[in-house]
Amino acid sequence: MTDEQMQEPEMPGDAQAVESVLSDLEKCRAEAAEYLDQWRRSAAELSNARKRMQREQAELNISATARVMGQVLPIMDDINRALDALPSNQEARDWAKGFRLIQAKLQALLKSEGVSPIVTEGQLFDPTLHEAVSYEEQPGFSEGQIIGEVASGYKLGDRVLKPSMVRVAR
């Protein structure tokens, strides 16, 4: 017998069965593609939600740090003013050294939390960073240039915790 003779003749029911299996296969492929698409969307949504939560957590941490540091800054200012007014004959006293140590520790705390002083020396007045306490005619300074700092200002990253109080040239 030849190969052609050995093949069984096709039956009409076999074609229908093959067609049915192919149809079912195509449906399963479409369903699998839909499930894969839904899974990818869900994975992307989960990733976005995680990133959003991390951003919100970071913002919350910055806000909490800003709130606490905002309460520490007036204490720092008071210590700075007291030490600036310290008579030179009192510098070597133990209590004065103790206050200098407290000042250094507070400065280290501020620095460790990311708080930095706002630079005013030689700068132009910027209302987002500075608060003008006076406008004065001053030779040697251009208009809008900061003449002097009355009270220090501080920033936490880009956020101003306390603006610098400055005297500005007119």
TIRO-2110 file (N, C-alpha, C; in Angstrom, 1 decimal):
// TIRO-2110
0.8, -1.2, 0.0, N, 1, A
0.0, 0.0, 0.0, CA, 1, A
0.9, 1.2, 0.0, C, 1, A
0.4, 2.2, -0.7, N, 2, A
1.2, 3.5, -0.7, CA, 2, A
0.7, 4.4, 0.4, C, 2, A
1.5, 5.4, 0.6, N, 3, A
1.2, 6.3, 1.7, CA, 3, A
-0.2, 7.0, 1.5, C, 3, A
-0.5, 7.2, 0.2, N, 4, A
-1.8, 7.8, 0.0, CA, 4, A
-2.9, 6.9, 0.3, C, 4, A
-2.7, 5.6, 0.1, N, 5, A
-3.7, 4.7, 0.4, CA, 5, A
-3.9, 4.4, 1.9, C, 5, A
-2.8, 4.6, 2.6, N, 6, A
-2.8, 4.4, 4.1, CA, 6, A
-3.5, 5.5, 4.8, C, 6, A
-3.6, 6.6, 4.3, N, 7, A
-4.3, 7.7, 5.0, CA, 7, A
-5.8, 7.4, 5.0, C, 7, A
-6.3, 7.7, 6.1, N, 8, A
-7.7, 7.4, 6.3, CA, 8, A
-8.5, 8.5, 5.6, C, 8, A
-9.5, 8.2, 5.0, N, 9, A
-10.3, 9.3, 4.4, CA, 9, A
-10.9, 10.2, 5.4, C, 9, A
-10.9, 11.5, 5.1, N, 10, A
-11.5, 12.5, 6.0, CA, 10, A
-12.9, 12.3, 6.2, C, 10, A
-13.3, 12.5, 7.4, N, 11, A
-14.7, 12.3, 7.7, CA, 11, A
-15.3, 13.7, 7.9, C, 11, A
-16.5, 14.0, 7.5, N, 12, A
-17.0, 15.3, 7.7, CA, 12, A
-17.0, 15.8, 9.1, C, 12, A
-17.2, 14.9, 10.1, N, 13, A
-17.2, 15.3, 11.5, CA, 13, A
-15.8, 15.7, 12.0, C, 13, A
-14.8, 15.2, 11.4, N, 14, A
-13.4, 15.6, 11.8, CA, 14, A
-13.1, 17.0, 11.5, C, 14, A
-13.5, 17.5, 10.4, N, 15, A
-13.3, 18.9, 10.0, CA, 15, A
-14.1, 19.8, 11.0, C, 15, A
-15.2, 19.4, 11.4, N, 16, A
-16.0, 20.3, 12.3, CA, 16, A
-15.3, 20.3, 13.7, C, 16, A
-14.8, 19.1, 14.1, N, 17, A
-14.1, 19.0, 15.4, CA, 17, A
-12.8, 19.9, 15.4, C, 17, A
-12.0, 19.8, 14.2, N, 18, A
-10.8, 20.7, 14.1, CA, 18, A
-11.2, 22.1, 14.2, C, 18, A
-12.2, 22.5, 13.4, N, 19, A
-12.7, 23.9, 13.4, CA, 19, A
-13.1, 24.3, 14.8, C, 19, A
-13.8, 23.5, 15.5, N, 20, A
-14.2, 23.8, 16.9, CA, 20, A
-13.0, 24.0, 17.8, C, 20, A
-12.0, 23.1, 17.7, N, 21, A
-10.8, 23.2, 18.5, CA, 21, A
-10.1, 24.5, 18.2, C, 21, A
-9.9, 24.8, 16.9, N, 22, A
-9.3, 26.0, 16.5, CA, 22, A
-10.0, 27.3, 17.0, C, 22, A
-11.3, 27.2, 16.9, N, 23, A
-12.1, 28.3, 17.4, CA, 23, A
-11.9, 28.5, 18.9, C, 23, A
-12.0, 27.4, 19.7, N, 24, A
-11.7, 27.4, 21.1, CA, 24, A
-10.3, 27.9, 21.4, C, 24, A
-9.4, 27.5, 20.6, N, 25, A
-8.0, 27.9, 20.8, CA, 25, A
-7.9, 29.5, 20.6, C, 25, A
-8.5, 30.0, 19.6, N, 26, A
-8.5, 31.4, 19.3, CA, 26, A
-9.2, 32.2, 20.5, C, 26, A
-10.3, 31.7, 21.0, N, 27, A
-10.9, 32.3, 22.1, CA, 27, A
-10.0, 32.3, 23.4, C, 27, A
-9.3, 31.2, 23.6, N, 28, A
-8.4, 31.1, 24.8, CA, 28, A
-7.3, 32.1, 24.6, C, 28, A
-6.7, 32.2, 23.4, N, 29, A
-5.6, 33.1, 23.2, CA, 29, A
-6.1, 34.6, 23.4, C, 29, A
-7.3, 34.9, 22.9, N, 30, A
-7.8, 36.3, 23.1, CA, 30, A
-8.0, 36.5, 24.6, C, 30, A
-8.6, 35.5, 25.3, N, 31, A
-8.8, 35.6, 26.8, CA, 31, A
-7.5, 35.8, 27.5, C, 31, A
-6.5, 35.0, 27.1, N, 32, A
-5.1, 35.1, 27.7, CA, 32, A
-4.5, 36.5, 27.5, C, 32, A
-4.7, 37.0, 26.3, N, 33, A
-4.1, 38.3, 26.0, CA, 33, A
-4.9, 39.4, 26.8, C, 33, A
-6.2, 39.2, 27.0, N, 34, A
-6.9, 40.2, 27.8, CA, 34, A
-6.5, 40.1, 29.3, C, 34, A
-6.3, 38.9, 29.8, N, 35, A
-5.8, 38.7, 31.2, CA, 35, A
-4.4, 39.3, 31.4, C, 35, A
-3.5, 39.1, 30.4, N, 36, A
-2.2, 39.6, 30.4, CA, 36, A
-2.2, 41.2, 30.4, C, 36, A
-3.1, 41.8, 29.6, N, 37, A
-3.2, 43.2, 29.6, CA, 37, A
-3.7, 43.7, 30.9, C, 37, A
-4.7, 43.0, 31.5, N, 38, A
-5.3, 43.4, 32.8, CA, 38, A
-4.2, 43.3, 33.9, C, 38, A
-3.4, 42.3, 33.8, N, 39, A
-2.3, 42.1, 34.8, CA, 39, A
-1.3, 43.2, 34.7, C, 39, A
-0.9, 43.5, 33.4, N, 40, A
0.1, 44.6, 33.2, CA, 40, A
-0.5, 45.9, 33.7, C, 40, A
-1.7, 46.2, 33.5, N, 41, A
-2.3, 47.5, 34.0, CA, 41, A
-2.3, 47.5, 35.5, C, 41, A
-2.7, 46.3, 36.1, N, 42, A
-2.7, 46.3, 37.6, CA, 42, A
-1.3, 46.4, 38.2, C, 42, A
-0.3, 45.8, 37.5, N, 43, A
1.0, 46.0, 38.0, CA, 43, A
1.5, 47.4, 37.9, C, 43, A
1.1, 48.1, 36.8, N, 44, A
1.5, 49.5, 36.7, CA, 44, A
0.8, 50.4, 37.7, C, 44, A
-0.5, 50.1, 38.0, N, 45, A
-1.2, 50.9, 39.0, CA, 45, A
-0.6, 50.7, 40.4, C, 45, A
-0.2, 49.4, 40.7, N, 46, A
0.4, 49.1, 41.9, CA, 46, A
1.7, 49.9, 42.1, C, 46, A
2.5, 49.9, 41.0, N, 47, A
3.8, 50.6, 41.0, CA, 47, A
3.6, 52.1, 41.2, C, 47, A
2.6, 52.7, 40.5, N, 48, A
2.3, 54.1, 40.7, CA, 48, A
1.8, 54.4, 42.1, C, 48, A
1.0, 53.5, 42.6, N, 49, A
0.5, 53.7, 44.0, CA, 49, A
1.7, 53.7, 45.0, C, 49, A
2.6, 52.8, 44.8, N, 50, A
3.8, 52.7, 45.7, CA, 50, A
4.6, 54.0, 45.6, C, 50, A
4.8, 54.5, 44.4, N, 51, A
5.6, 55.7, 44.2, CA, 51, A
4.9, 56.9, 44.8, C, 51, A
3.6, 57.0, 44.6, N, 52, A
2.8, 58.1, 45.2, CA, 52, A
2.9, 58.0, 46.8, C, 52, A
2.8, 56.8, 47.3, N, 53, A
2.8, 56.7, 48.8, CA, 53, A
4.2, 57.1, 49.3, C, 53, A
5.3, 56.7, 48.6, N, 54, A
6.6, 57.1, 49.0, CA, 54, A
6.8, 58.6, 48.9, C, 54, A
6.3, 59.2, 47.8, N, 55, A
6.3, 60.7, 47.7, CA, 55, A
5.6, 61.4, 48.9, C, 55, A
4.4, 60.9, 49.2, N, 56, A
3.6, 61.4, 50.3, CA, 56, A
4.3, 61.2, 51.6, C, 56, A
4.9, 60.1, 51.8, N, 57, A
5.6, 59.8, 53.1, CA, 57, A
6.8, 60.8, 53.2, C, 57, A
7.5, 61.0, 52.1, N, 58, A
8.6, 61.9, 52.1, CA, 58, A
8.2, 63.4, 52.4, C, 58, A
7.0, 63.8, 51.8, N, 59, A
6.5, 65.1, 52.1, CA, 59, A
6.0, 65.2, 53.5, C, 59, A
5.5, 64.1, 54.1, N, 60, A
5.0, 64.1, 55.5, CA, 60, A
6.2, 64.3, 56.4, C, 60, A
7.3, 63.5, 56.1, N, 61, A
8.5, 63.6, 56.9, CA, 61, A
9.1, 65.0, 56.9, C, 61, A
9.1, 65.7, 55.7, N, 62, A
9.6, 67.0, 55.6, CA, 62, A
8.7, 68.0, 56.4, C, 62, A
7.4, 67.8, 56.3, N, 63, A
6.5, 68.7, 57.0, CA, 63, A
6.7, 68.5, 58.5, C, 63, A
6.9, 67.3, 59.0, N, 64, A
7.1, 67.1, 60.4, CA, 64, A
8.4, 67.7, 60.9, C, 64, A
9.5, 67.5, 60.1, N, 65, A
10.8, 68.1, 60.4, CA, 65, A
10.7, 69.6, 60.4, C, 65, A
10.0, 70.1, 59.4, N, 66, A
9.9, 71.6, 59.4, CA, 66, A
9.1, 72.1, 60.6, C, 66, A
8.1, 71.4, 61.0, N, 67, A
7.3, 71.9, 62.2, CA, 67, A
8.2, 71.9, 63.4, C, 67, A
8.9, 70.8, 63.6, N, 68, A
9.8, 70.7, 64.8, CA, 68, A
10.9, 71.7, 64.8, C, 68, A
11.6, 71.8, 63.6, N, 69, A
12.7, 72.7, 63.5, CA, 69, A
12.2, 74.1, 63.6, C, 69, A
11.0, 74.4, 63.2, N, 70, A
10.4, 75.8, 63.3, CA, 70, A
10.3, 76.1, 64.8, C, 70, A
10.2, 75.2, 65.7, N, 71, A
10.1, 75.4, 67.1, CA, 71, A
11.5, 75.6, 67.7, C, 71, A
12.5, 74.9, 67.1, N, 72, A
13.8, 75.0, 67.6, CA, 72, A
14.5, 76.3, 67.2, C, 72, A
14.2, 76.8, 66.1, N, 73, A
14.9, 78.0, 65.5, CA, 73, A
14.8, 79.2, 66.4, C, 73, A
13.7, 79.6, 67.0, N, 74, A
13.7, 80.7, 68.0, CA, 74, A
14.6, 80.5, 69.2, C, 74, A
14.8, 79.3, 69.6, N, 75, A
15.7, 79.0, 70.7, CA, 75, A
17.1, 79.3, 70.2, C, 75, A
17.4, 78.8, 69.0, N, 76, A
18.7, 79.1, 68.4, CA, 76, A
19.0, 80.5, 68.3, C, 76, A
18.0, 81.3, 67.8, N, 77, A
18.1, 82.7, 67.7, CA, 77, A
18.4, 83.4, 69.0, C, 77, A
17.7, 83.0, 70.1, N, 78, A
17.9, 83.5, 71.4, CA, 78, A
19.3, 83.3, 71.9, C, 78, A
19.8, 82.1, 71.7, N, 79, A
21.2, 81.7, 72.1, CA, 79, A
22.2, 82.5, 71.3, C, 79, A
22.0, 82.7, 70.0, N, 80, A
22.9, 83.5, 69.2, CA, 80, A
22.9, 84.9, 69.7, C, 80, A
21.8, 85.5, 70.0, N, 81, A
21.7, 86.9, 70.4, CA, 81, A
22.4, 87.1, 71.8, C, 81, A
22.2, 86.1, 72.7, N, 82, A
22.8, 86.2, 74.0, CA, 82, A
24.3, 86.1, 73.9, C, 82, A
24.8, 85.2, 73.0, N, 83, A
26.2, 85.1, 72.9, CA, 83, A
26.9, 86.3, 72.1, C, 83, A
26.1, 86.9, 71.2, N, 84, A
26.6, 88.1, 70.5, CA, 84, A
26.7, 89.2, 71.5, C, 84, A
25.9, 89.3, 72.5, N, 85, A
25.9, 90.4, 73.5, CA, 85, A
26.8, 90.1, 74.7, C, 85, A
27.4, 88.9, 74.6, N, 86, A
28.3, 88.5, 75.7, CA, 86, A
29.5, 89.5, 75.8, C, 86, A
29.8, 90.1, 77.0, N, 87, A
31.0, 90.9, 77.1, CA, 87, A
32.2, 90.1, 76.9, C, 87, A
33.2, 90.7, 76.4, N, 88, A
34.5, 90.0, 76.1, CA, 88, A
35.2, 89.5, 77.3, C, 88, A
35.0, 90.1, 78.5, N, 89, A
35.6, 89.7, 79.7, CA, 89, A
34.9, 88.5, 80.3, C, 89, A
33.8, 88.0, 79.7, N, 90, A
33.0, 86.9, 80.2, CA, 90, A
33.2, 85.6, 79.3, C, 90, A
33.9, 85.8, 78.1, N, 91, A
34.1, 84.7, 77.2, CA, 91, A
34.7, 83.5, 77.8, C, 91, A
35.7, 83.6, 78.7, N, 92, A
36.4, 82.5, 79.2, CA, 92, A
35.7, 81.8, 80.4, C, 92, A
34.6, 82.3, 80.8, N, 93, A
33.8, 81.7, 81.9, CA, 93, A
33.2, 80.4, 81.5, C, 93, A
33.1, 79.5, 82.5, N, 94, A
32.6, 78.1, 82.2, CA, 94, A
31.1, 78.2, 81.6, C, 94, A
30.3, 79.0, 82.2, N, 95, A
28.9, 79.1, 81.7, CA, 95, A
28.8, 79.6, 80.3, C, 95, A
29.7, 80.5, 79.9, N, 96, A
29.8, 81.0, 78.5, CA, 96, A
30.2, 79.9, 77.6, C, 96, A
31.2, 79.1, 78.0, N, 97, A
31.6, 78.0, 77.2, CA, 97, A
30.5, 76.9, 77.1, C, 97, A
29.8, 76.8, 78.1, N, 98, A
28.6, 75.8, 78.1, CA, 98, A
27.6, 76.3, 77.1, C, 98, A
27.3, 77.6, 77.0, N, 99, A
26.4, 78.1, 76.0, CA, 99, A
26.9, 78.0, 74.6, C, 99, A
28.2, 78.1, 74.4, N, 100, A
28.8, 77.9, 73.1, CA, 100, A
28.6, 76.4, 72.7, C, 100, A
28.8, 75.5, 73.7, N, 101, A
28.6, 74.1, 73.4, CA, 101, A
27.1, 73.8, 73.0, C, 101, A
26.2, 74.4, 73.7, N, 102, A
24.8, 74.3, 73.4, CA, 102, A
24.5, 74.8, 72.0, C, 102, A
25.1, 75.9, 71.7, N, 103, A
24.9, 76.5, 70.3, CA, 103, A
25.5, 75.6, 69.3, C, 103, A
26.6, 75.0, 69.5, N, 104, A
27.3, 74.1, 68.5, CA, 104, A
26.4, 72.8, 68.3, C, 104, A
25.8, 72.3, 69.4, N, 105, A
25.0, 71.1, 69.3, CA, 105, A
23.7, 71.4, 68.6, C, 105, A
23.1, 72.6, 68.8, N, 106, A
21.9, 73.0, 68.1, CA, 106, A
22.2, 73.1, 66.6, C, 106, A
23.3, 73.8, 66.3, N, 107, A
23.7, 73.9, 64.9, CA, 107, A
23.9, 72.6, 64.2, C, 107, A
24.5, 71.6, 64.9, N, 108, A
24.8, 70.3, 64.4, CA, 108, A
23.4, 69.6, 64.2, C, 108, A
22.5, 69.8, 65.1, N, 109, A
21.1, 69.2, 65.0, CA, 109, A
20.5, 69.7, 63.7, C, 109, A
20.5, 71.0, 63.6, N, 110, A
19.9, 71.7, 62.4, CA, 110, A
20.5, 71.1, 61.1, C, 110, A
21.8, 71.0, 61.1, N, 111, A
22.5, 70.6, 59.9, CA, 111, A
22.1, 69.1, 59.6, C, 111, A
22.1, 68.3, 60.6, N, 112, A
21.8, 66.8, 60.4, CA, 112, A
20.3, 66.6, 59.9, C, 112, A
19.5, 67.6, 60.2, N, 113, A
18.1, 67.5, 59.7, CA, 113, A
17.9, 68.2, 58.4, C, 113, A
19.0, 68.7, 57.8, N, 114, A
18.9, 69.3, 56.5, CA, 114, A
18.6, 70.8, 56.5, C, 114, A
18.6, 71.4, 57.7, N, 115, A
18.3, 72.8, 57.8, CA, 115, A
19.6, 73.6, 57.6, C, 115, A
19.5, 74.6, 56.7, N, 116, A
20.6, 75.4, 56.4, CA, 116, A
20.3, 76.9, 56.5, C, 116, A
21.3, 77.7, 56.9, N, 117, A
21.0, 79.2, 57.0, CA, 117, A
20.9, 79.8, 55.6, C, 117, A
20.0, 80.8, 55.6, N, 118, A
19.9, 81.6, 54.3, CA, 118, A
21.0, 82.6, 54.2, C, 118, A
21.7, 82.5, 53.1, N, 119, A
22.9, 83.4, 53.0, CA, 119, A
22.3, 84.8, 52.6, C, 119, A
22.8, 85.8, 53.3, N, 120, A
22.3, 87.2, 53.0, CA, 120, A
23.5, 88.1, 52.6, C, 120, A
24.7, 87.9, 53.0, N, 121, A
25.8, 88.8, 52.8, CA, 121, A
26.1, 88.9, 51.3, C, 121, A
26.0, 90.2, 50.8, N, 122, A
26.3, 90.5, 49.4, CA, 122, A
25.2, 90.1, 48.5, C, 122, A
24.0, 89.6, 49.0, N, 123, A
22.9, 89.2, 48.1, CA, 123, A
22.0, 90.3, 47.8, C, 123, A
21.2, 90.2, 46.8, N, 124, A
20.1, 91.1, 46.5, CA, 124, A
18.9, 90.6, 47.3, C, 124, A
18.1, 91.6, 47.7, N, 125, A
16.9, 91.3, 48.4, CA, 125, A
15.9, 90.4, 47.6, C, 125, A
15.5, 89.3, 48.2, N, 126, A
14.6, 88.3, 47.5, CA, 126, A
13.4, 88.1, 48.5, C, 126, A
12.2, 88.6, 48.2, N, 127, A
11.1, 88.5, 49.1, CA, 127, A
10.7, 87.1, 49.5, C, 127, A
11.1, 86.1, 48.7, N, 128, A
10.8, 84.7, 49.0, CA, 128, A
11.8, 84.2, 50.1, C, 128, A
12.9, 84.9, 50.3, N, 129, A
13.9, 84.4, 51.3, CA, 129, A
14.1, 85.4, 52.4, C, 129, A
13.8, 86.7, 52.2, N, 130, A
14.1, 87.7, 53.1, CA, 130, A
12.9, 88.6, 53.5, C, 130, A
13.0, 89.1, 54.7, N, 131, A
12.0, 90.1, 55.1, CA, 131, A
12.7, 91.4, 55.4, C, 131, A
12.4, 92.4, 54.7, N, 132, A
13.0, 93.7, 54.9, CA, 132, A
12.5, 94.4, 56.2, C, 132, A
13.4, 94.8, 57.1, N, 133, A
13.0, 95.5, 58.3, CA, 133, A
13.2, 97.0, 58.1, C, 133, A
14.1, 97.3, 57.1, N, 134, A
14.3, 98.8, 56.9, CA, 134, A
14.9, 98.9, 55.5, C, 134, A
14.6, 100.1, 54.9, N, 135, A
15.3, 100.5, 53.6, CA, 135, A
16.1, 101.7, 53.9, C, 135, A
17.4, 101.7, 53.6, N, 136, A
18.3, 102.8, 54.0, CA, 136, A
19.1, 103.2, 52.8, C, 136, A
19.4, 104.5, 52.9, N, 137, A
20.4, 105.1, 51.9, CA, 137, A
21.8, 104.6, 52.5, C, 137, A
22.6, 104.0, 51.7, N, 138, A
23.8, 103.5, 52.1, CA, 138, A
24.9, 103.6, 51.0, C, 138, A
25.9, 104.4, 51.1, N, 139, A
26.9, 104.5, 50.1, CA, 139, A
27.6, 103.2, 49.9, C, 139, A
28.0, 102.9, 48.7, N, 140, A
28.7, 101.6, 48.4, CA, 140, A
27.8, 100.4, 48.2, C, 140, A
26.5, 100.6, 48.3, N, 141, A
25.6, 99.5, 48.0, CA, 141, A
24.6, 99.9, 46.9, C, 141, A
24.3, 99.0, 46.1, N, 142, A
23.4, 99.2, 45.0, CA, 142, A
21.9, 99.0, 45.5, C, 142, A
21.0, 99.6, 44.8, N, 143, A
19.6, 99.5, 45.3, CA, 143, A
19.1, 98.0, 45.3, C, 143, A
18.5, 97.7, 46.4, N, 144, A
18.0, 96.3, 46.5, CA, 144, A
19.0, 95.3, 47.1, C, 144, A
20.2, 95.8, 47.4, N, 145, A
21.3, 94.9, 47.9, CA, 145, A
21.1, 94.9, 49.5, C, 145, A
21.4, 93.8, 50.1, N, 146, A
21.2, 93.6, 51.5, CA, 146, A
22.4, 94.3, 52.2, C, 146, A
22.1, 95.2, 53.1, N, 147, A
23.2, 95.9, 53.9, CA, 147, A
23.6, 95.1, 55.0, C, 147, A
22.7, 94.5, 55.7, N, 148, A
23.0, 93.7, 56.9, CA, 148, A
21.9, 92.8, 57.3, C, 148, A
22.2, 91.8, 58.1, N, 149, A
21.2, 90.9, 58.6, CA, 149, A
20.9, 91.2, 60.1, C, 149, A
19.6, 91.3, 60.4, N, 150, A
19.1, 91.6, 61.7, CA, 150, A
18.9, 90.3, 62.4, C, 150, A
18.3, 89.3, 61.7, N, 151, A
18.0, 88.0, 62.3, CA, 151, A
18.2, 86.9, 61.2, C, 151, A
18.8, 85.8, 61.6, N, 152, A
19.1, 84.8, 60.6, CA, 152, A
17.8, 84.1, 60.1, C, 152, A
17.9, 83.7, 58.9, N, 153, A
16.8, 82.9, 58.3, CA, 153, A
17.3, 81.5, 58.0, C, 153, A
16.3, 80.6, 57.8, N, 154, A
16.7, 79.2, 57.6, CA, 154, A
15.8, 78.5, 56.6, C, 154, A
16.4, 77.5, 55.9, N, 155, A
15.7, 76.7, 54.9, CA, 155, A
15.8, 75.3, 55.2, C, 155, A
14.8, 74.5, 54.8, N, 156, A
14.9, 73.0, 54.9, CA, 156, A
14.7, 72.6, 53.4, C, 156, A
15.8, 72.3, 52.8, N, 157, A
15.7, 72.0, 51.4, CA, 157, A
15.4, 73.3, 50.6, C, 157, A
14.3, 73.3, 49.9, N, 158, A
13.8, 74.5, 49.2, CA, 158, A
12.8, 75.3, 50.0, C, 158, A
12.4, 74.7, 51.1, N, 159, A
11.3, 75.3, 51.9, CA, 159, A
11.9, 76.3, 52.9, C, 159, A
11.4, 77.5, 52.9, N, 160, A
11.8, 78.5, 53.9, CA, 160, A
11.1, 78.3, 55.2, C, 160, A
11.9, 78.0, 56.2, N, 161, A
11.3, 77.8, 57.6, CA, 161, A
11.1, 79.2, 58.2, C, 161, A
12.1, 80.1, 58.0, N, 162, A
12.1, 81.4, 58.7, CA, 162, A
12.8, 82.3, 57.7, C, 162, A
12.2, 83.4, 57.3, N, 163, A
12.9, 84.3, 56.4, CA, 163, A
14.0, 85.1, 57.2, C, 163, A
15.0, 85.5, 56.5, N, 164, A
16.0, 86.3, 57.1, CA, 164, A
15.5, 87.7, 57.3, C, 164, A
15.7, 88.4, 58.4, N, 165, A
15.3, 89.7, 58.6, CA, 165, A
16.5, 90.6, 58.2, C, 165, A
16.3, 91.5, 57.2, N, 166, A
17.5, 92.2, 56.6, CA, 166, A
17.2, 93.7, 56.5, C, 166, A
18.3, 94.4, 56.4, N, 167, A
18.3, 95.8, 56.1, CA, 167, A
18.7, 95.9, 54.6, C, 167, A
17.9, 96.7, 53.8, N, 168, A
18.1, 96.8, 52.4, CA, 168, A
18.5, 98.2, 51.9, C, 168, A
19.4, 98.2, 51.0, N, 169, A
19.8, 99.5, 50.4, CA, 169, A
18.8, 100.1, 49.5, C, 169, A
18.6, 101.4, 49.5, N, 170, A
17.7, 102.1, 48.7, CA, 170, A
18.4, 102.7, 47.5, C, 170, A
END
